[in-house]
């Protein structure tokens, strides 16, 4: 269990370090082209949730997010011994991402987003969002692999 807690802590630290750098050294709306017209670092303050929905509802979002995080942690703790590595890693990523974005909401009132793939997506996201999506993908892969065995 300590391995998973360390993993969660490391992932949160990486997410928060990048957000602090963006928040400290960029001005809201700034964009830095890494690969011109494809990948930019763009400073966005997301006051909603995924893809910017529910803008400005920080209290409702915070309460719902805390409840979801607690639910996921409880589920993970109850099932960790009977779950496989894919599932465990999936929950480590999901919990890390959810906590990373929750820290932003509680400390700043918004989530710092910066990953901007122009021409692919019309929204800007952050490392915590990547963690959550990676966790969901791992859960889906695990489900598909289990179904193939059956």
Residue, then its C-alpha position, 0 to 999 in steps of 0.5 A: x500500500x505504501x508504494x501506491x501512496x508514494x506513487x500518488x504523492x509523486x504524481x501530485x507533486x509533478x502536477x502541482x510543480x508544473x502548475x506552479x511554474x505556469x502560474x508564476x511565470x506566465x500571464x493568464x492567456x499567454x501562449x508559448x509555441x513548442x511546435x508552432x500551430x500544433x503544441x503550445x503551452x497556454x495559461x488558462x484558468x479553468x473555473x469549471x470541470x472537464x472541458x470547461x463545463x460548469x464554469x463558476x460553480x466552484x463550491x458545487x464542483x468542490x463538494x462533488x469532487x471531494x465526495x468522488x475522491x473519497x468514494x474512489x479511495x474507499x473503493x480502492x482500499x476495499x478492493x486493492x488486494x483482489x485487484x490486478x496491477x492494471x486496476x491498481x495503477x488506474x486508481x493511482x492515476x485517477x486519484x492523483x489527477x482528482x486530488x491535483x485538480x482539487x488542490x487547485x480549486x481549493x487554493x486558487x478557485x480555479x484549475x490551472x490548464x496549460x497543455x494546448x494541442x491546436x488543431x486536435x482539441x479545442x480545449x486546454x488541459x493539464x497533467x492531472x487531466x492526463x492522469x485521470x484519462x490514463x487511469x480510465x484507459x487502463x480500467x477499460x483495457x483491464x475490462x477488455x482483457x478480462x472479457x477476452x479471458x472469459 
